[in-house]
């Protein structure tokens, strides 16, 4: 009931829960699992920030061994035609190039979820080519996130001893355009 009521939801977390549920059905209902996944290409990116394909890949791994060859072919085609980033023509050439490369890495990570013995020759060839072209493509997006306090570049005691001219001189280097970052020192902080 939950799955049918929420199948068309636009909320990623709802689909992460649905994918977890479909994983449990992978062996018994591979066709239903595939239909759910293939119904919307946004479902190729179901996972937390540090691994944006976690639930997607778990779902593929759960149903692919039990799916018929036509389903696997449709899955491969859909992944191969999937575009992770929306078109943004206002980006500069380097940003477009980077997004194209990163999109290929995302696609590769999802293709890897299909067991190797079930891949078509074309998909196996594509994976091998992409592994050579994009070496060291990680399985995860980022490692653990760590936090560090970034305080004022000038402590209160030094500010109290400084002259008005010295304090105003700080704004020559830390003007409004510096935002969060100090222009010379990575972990010192800017004006925000």
ABEGO torsion letter per residue (X at the ends): XAAAAAAABABAAAAAAAAAAAAAAAAABAAAAAAAAAABAAAABBEBAABAAAAAAAAAAAAAAABBAAAAAAAAAAAAABBABBBBAABBAAAAAAAAAAAAAAAAAAAAABBAAABBAAAAAAAAAAAAABBGBBABABBBBBBBBBBBABBAAAAAABBAAAAAAAAAABBAAAEABBAABAAAEBAX
